[in-house]
Amino acid sequence: MNTSSNENTQLSQTRTLFFETLSQQFIALTGCGVYVYLNPVDINGLFNEYLSDTLSINTFARQCVKNVM
């Protein structure tokens, strides 16, 4: 049971880091926050894509910004 709890904690921490990184990248590259361009459902979809990708969070986030722009 601890394994499941640890996995949930790790996933939650990864999700938080992803959202923060994505937001920072949008601000840095566009001057506006991520929610100007994407809704929460889209952002969650990007997080799920990130989990199945091999890119770092920073690289994935930069690509997301470029794809939206």
C-alpha positions in Angstrom: 0.0 0.0 0.0 2.9 2.4 0.6 4.1 1.9 -2.9 0.8 3.2 -4.3 0.9 6.1 -1.9 4.5 6.9 -2.9 3.6 6.6 -6.6 0.7 9.0 -6.1 2.9 11.5 -4.3 5.6 11.3 -7.0 3.0 11.7 -9.8 1.5 14.7 -7.9 5.0 16.3 -7.5 5.7 15.7 -11.2 2.4 17.2 -12.2 3.1 20.3 -10.1 6.6 20.7 -11.5 5.2 20.3 -15.0 2.5 23.0 -14.5 5.0 25.4 -13.0 7.5 24.8 -15.8 4.9 25.2 -18.5 3.6 28.4 -17.0 7.1 29.8 -16.7 7.9 29.0 -20.3 4.7 30.7 -21.5 5.5 33.8 -19.5 9.1 33.8 -20.7 8.3 33.3 -24.3 5.0 35.1 -24.7 4.7 37.5 -21.8 1.4 35.9 -20.8 0.5 32.9 -18.6 -0.4 29.5 -20.0 -4.2 30.0 -19.2 -4.4 32.8 -21.8 -3.7 30.2 -24.5 -4.8 26.8 -23.0 -7.7 25.6 -20.8 -7.1 23.3 -17.9 -8.3 20.2 -19.9 -5.7 21.0 -22.6 -2.9 21.4 -20.0 -3.8 18.1 -18.4 -3.7 16.5 -21.8 -0.2 17.9 -22.3 0.8 16.5 -19.0 -0.3 13.1 -20.0 1.6 13.4 -23.3 4.7 14.5 -21.3 4.4 11.3 -19.2 4.7 9.2 -22.3 7.5 11.2 -23.9 11.2 11.0 -23.3 11.9 14.8 -23.3 12.8 16.8 -20.2 10.1 18.9 -18.7 11.8 22.1 -19.9 12.2 20.9 -23.5 8.7 19.6 -23.6 7.3 22.9 -22.2 9.2 24.9 -24.8 7.9 22.8 -27.6 4.4 23.3 -26.3 4.7 27.0 -26.4 6.1 26.9 -29.9 3.3 24.6 -31.0 0.7 27.0 -29.6 2.2 30.1 -31.0 
